Amino acid sequence: MPLMDNYLLDNHLIDGPVNGVVSQDGPNIVGFHTGNKSTSSTSFVKLKSVKVNFPGVYRWEQLFNTSSSGGVAILYVNGAQVTGVNSVGIPAAGGTFSQSVNVNAGDTIDLMARTNVSTSAFNAIGTSNLYSSLLNITDWILS
């Protein structure tokens, strides 16, 4: 029987990141978080964060609403702004934020946001979805 590389077989969320598989922006939801987060800061603050185990491109989508003034959102990687990734304005009526970033295995993608006016809350609502070309590694058999 041929030998297998255990690191590549058991690394997903067990013993750390892998560089053998590369993500591309795609239609598959590979991570999600349900929960509302809010800020009244006019400076960027971290609302949500996710660590990825595979390198490549990921797209984050998040619905926002605001009490009146709108706001701005952007993705950071490992707590820092990424060159070439620009902030996205969300109007006072609310809307969907969608942005892609290129990351290394083990990097953290941070959803940063700020309100346009400190007296108005800027809210990430509903489910945050992280998209990739990778497929989920599990299929539920029984529910």
Solvent accessible surface area in square Angstrom, and as a share of the most:
residue,aa,sasa,rsa
1,M,207,0.92
2,P,112,0.70
3,L,178,0.89
4,M,120,0.54
5,D,80,0.42
6,N,109,0.56
7,Y,100,0.38
8,L,90,0.45
9,L,114,0.57
10,D,57,0.30
11,N,4,0.02
12,H,51,0.23
13,L,135,0.67
14,I,131,0.67
15,D,68,0.35
16,G,23,0.22
17,P,48,0.30
18,V,4,0.02
19,N,117,0.60
20,G,57,0.55
21,V,66,0.38
22,V,81,0.47
23,S,0,0.00
24,Q,99,0.44
25,D,63,0.33
26,G,10,0.10
27,P,112,0.71
28,N,36,0.19
29,I,69,0.35
30,V,50,0.29
31,G,22,0.21
32,F,145,0.61
33,H,89,0.40
34,T,94,0.55
35,G,25,0.24
36,N,106,0.54
37,K,90,0.38
38,S,66,0.43
39,T,11,0.07
40,S,58,0.38
41,S,36,0.24
42,T,69,0.40
43,S,73,0.47
44,F,64,0.27
45,V,51,0.29
46,K,114,0.48
47,L,15,0.08
48,K,14,0.06
49,S,56,0.36
50,V,48,0.28
51,K,126,0.53
52,V,8,0.04
53,N,15,0.07
54,F,22,0.09
55,P,18,0.11
56,G,6,0.06
57,V,39,0.22
58,Y,6,0.02
59,R,52,0.19
60,W,8,0.03
61,E,47,0.21
62,Q,1,0.00
63,L,83,0.41
64,F,2,0.01
65,N,58,0.30
66,T,19,0.11
67,S,81,0.52
68,S,75,0.48
69,S,29,0.19
70,G,1,0.01
71,G,1,0.01
72,V,16,0.09
73,A,0,0.00
74,I,1,0.00
75,L,1,0.00
76,Y,31,0.12
77,V,19,0.11
78,N,91,0.47
79,G,48,0.46
80,A,56,0.44
81,Q,111,0.49
82,V,41,0.24
83,T,140,0.81
84,G,71,0.68
85,V,21,0.12
86,N,113,0.58
87,S,56,0.36
88,V,48,0.28
89,G,54,0.52
90,I,9,0.04
91,P,83,0.52
92,A,49,0.38
93,A,101,0.78
94,G,15,0.15
95,G,24,0.23
96,T,85,0.49
97,F,0,0.00
98,S,52,0.34
99,Q,21,0.09
100,S,42,0.27
101,V,5,0.03
102,N,108,0.56
103,V,7,0.04
104,N,103,0.53
105,A,18,0.14
106,G,23,0.22
107,D,17,0.09
108,T,39,0.23
109,I,0,0.00
110,D,1,0.01
111,L,0,0.00
112,M,20,0.09
113,A,0,0.00
114,R,68,0.25
115,T,0,0.00
116,N,71,0.36
117,V,73,0.42
118,S,67,0.43
119,T,129,0.75
120,S,3,0.02
121,A,32,0.25
122,F,0,0.00
123,N,32,0.17
124,A,0,0.00
125,I,42,0.21
126,G,35,0.33
127,T,53,0.31
128,S,4,0.02
129,N,31,0.16
130,L,11,0.06
131,Y,31,0.12
132,S,0,0.00
133,S,47,0.30
134,L,32,0.16
135,L,136,0.68
136,N,95,0.49
137,I,114,0.58
138,T,84,0.49
139,D,124,0.64
140,W,221,0.78
141,I,152,0.77
142,L,153,0.76
143,S,163,1.05
